[in-house]
């Protein structure tokens, strides 16, 4: 409960800061993830994400992730028996720019709030990440009808406190993504996500994901994502064996 009280205080401060900024821009996201053979944080779950975007401020994003993993942790799970997972908060910063390249960065903190405890990693975690985004020429079709963007990301995650009986966490995650939008309505995303686990002496693995989405009126978006272990052994965080994800989001 003490973790939830701390998170509630943080969320309250974030909302107070948000109300002081103009214009107000918010977002929420709900995802259902069916996952097999993941680490404690990569399991079958529902995920609620709340975001606040700031225009022209050094901090451009505040994000709160509230995971509700199924107590039954196989691929099918049981959404009628959820627990609480490890809650995350993220602050994203105003991107640096060089020509058409954009370099957003962020810091993220994870709290061992899981209940039951086995649904989380049992450690406080801190991470920092850097992204690069650049537009690309469309691969086919009429350039006026769709856009294409390449995205890359590197993030280092480390644990620094928590249950001394739980496994230490230290890994580097990479991402490479092609993201296309057609007719301002249809989206397609292909992503490769390698990671290196320094606790396991540099053992590496990667998952591949493909996502199709639909942009709707009034800022709504829906998507379906399929993911699978692409290379390397199981048990390298934050990878998984296979995943089916359904999501719904809105920005307003």
N, C-alpha and C positions, 0 to 999 in steps of 0.2 A: 504493500500500500504506500510505503514511503516513496517508492519510485514514481507511482502515479501522481502523488502530491507534487513532487518536483516537476514532473512533466506538465501538470496542470498550471503551475506557476509560470513555467516557460511559455506555454501556449498563451496564457493571459497577457504576458508582457509582449509577445509577438503581435497579438491582436491590437493591443494599445498602440504599439508602434505603427501598425498598419493603418489604423484610423487616422493617424497624424499625417499620412501621406496622401497625395493626390496624383492621378486619379485612382480610385479604388479598383483593383483588378484581382479577382480571386479565381481559384480553380479547385475542383474536387475530382476524385477518381476512385472508382471501385473496380477491383479485379478479383476474379475467381481463378486460382491457379491449382491445377491438379498436377502434382509432381511426384516422380518416383526416384528413390535412392538419392535424396539430397542430403546436405548437411542440416543441422538443426534449424537454421534460418532459411533453408531452401526446401520447403515441404509443402504439402497440400494445405491451402489456406485461402481465406478471404483477406484482402488488403484494402484498407481505406486510406486514401492520401488527400491531405488538405494543403493547399498552397496559397501563398500571397505573393503577388508580383508587384515590384516597385518600378516606377518609371523615372529614370534619371538619377537614382540614388546609388551610392557605392554598393549597398546590398540590394541585389535585384530580385532575390527569391528567398522566401522562408517556407520550409516544407516540413510537414509532420506526417510520418508514416505509422499507421496503427494496424499491425498484422494480427489476424485472428486465425491461427493454425488449427486445423482439425486435430482433436485428440487421437483419432485414428489416422496414423501417419502414412498409410500406403497411398497408391495413386488415386483410388476411388475416394478415400477419406469418408467423412461424415459431417457435412456442414451443419447439422443440427446439434452437434456436440463440439462447439469451438472452445478453445482456450485463448489466452492472451500471449502474444509473442513479444519479441524484443523490439521496443519502440525506437524509432529513429527520428532525428531532426537534422535538417540540412540548411545551410545558408549558402546561397549562390551569389557571386560577385559580378559587378559590371565587367563585361568582356573587354579585353584588349583587342585592337584591330590593326591589321596590316594589309592594305589593299582590300581584296575580297575575303581574306581570312579573318575569322573571329575566334578569340581564345577565351571562353568562359572558364571560370574556376569555382571551386566550392570546398567547403569543409562540412563534415558530417559526424554526428555522434550517435552511438547506439547504447541503449540502456538495458541492463539485464532484468527486464520487467516481466519475463515470461512466467505464466502460471497455468499449469504446472511448470516447474523449472526445466523439465526435460524438453519443453517446446522451444527453448532458446539456447544460446551459446553460454550463458552464465558469466559473461565478461562485459565490462565497459569497453567500448571500442571507439577509437578516433580515426578519422581518415581525412585525406585531402586529395583532390583530383583536379585535373586540367583537361579541357576539351578543346578540340579544334574543329571548326565548321567551315566548309567552303562550297559554293555553288559549283555545279558541273553542267556541261552541255548535255542535253537529253540524248539518250542512246538511240532512240528511234522515235518516229512520229513527228507531229507538228510541234515545234518548240514553243509556240504560243499557247498550247493547250496543257502543258505540264512542265513541272520543274523537277530537278534532281539535285540532291545535296549529298556530299560525303561528310561523315562525322567520325572523329576518332577521340578516344578517351583513355587516360591512364589514371588509376586510383590506387593509393596505398592504404591498407587497412591494418591497424594494429590494436591489440588489447592492452590495457594498462592497469586494470584492477578487476575486482569481482571475486567469484568463487575460486579459491586457490586449488580446489580439486578438479576444476575444469580445464580443458586443453587451452593452451596459449594460442593466440590468433595473430598471424602476420602473413599477409599475402598481398600480391600486386595483381590488379585486374586491368586488362586491356580490352578495348572494344573498337571494332571497325564496322561502320554502318553505311549502307546506301539507302537513302530515303527519297522516295518519289511521290509526287502529288499530280493527279490527272483530273482535269476539268474542275478544279477546286472542290472535288467531291470524293475521289477515290485515292487511297494511299497504299503504298507497298513499301515494306521495310525488310531488308536482309542484313543480318547482323552476325558477326563472329566475335566470340567473347573468350579469349584465352586468359588463363590466370596461372600464377606461380606461387606455390605455397612454401614460404621460407621455413616454417616449422617442420615440414617434411623434406628439408634439405634441397629445396629448389624443384620439387616434383611439380610438373606442369600438366595442364589439361585444357580443353576448350569445348564450349558448346556453340552450336549454330542455331540461329532462330530466323524464322520468316513470319512476317505479320502482314495481314491485309486489313485495311480499315475503311471506314466510311465517315466523311465529314457531313454533319447535318446542320439544320438551322439553329440559330441562337446559341452557337458555340458548343453544340453537342458533338461528341465523337464516339464511335464504337469500333471495336477491333477483335480479331481472332489471331492468336499467335501459337505457333507450333515450334517447340525446341527439342533438341536432342544432343546428347554427348557426341562431339565431333571427333575428338582425338584425346588420347591420354587415358590414365586410369580413373576409376571412380574415387570419390573421397577427397578430391582437391577442391577446397572452397573457392568461390561460392557456386560451383558447378553442380549439375544434376544429371540423371540418366535421360529422362524425358519429361516434357511438360506440355500441357494444354492450357492456354490462358484465354479467358473471355473478359473484356473490359468495356467500361462505359465511363466517359469523362465529360466535364463541361467547364468552360472558362467564361467568366462574366465579370 
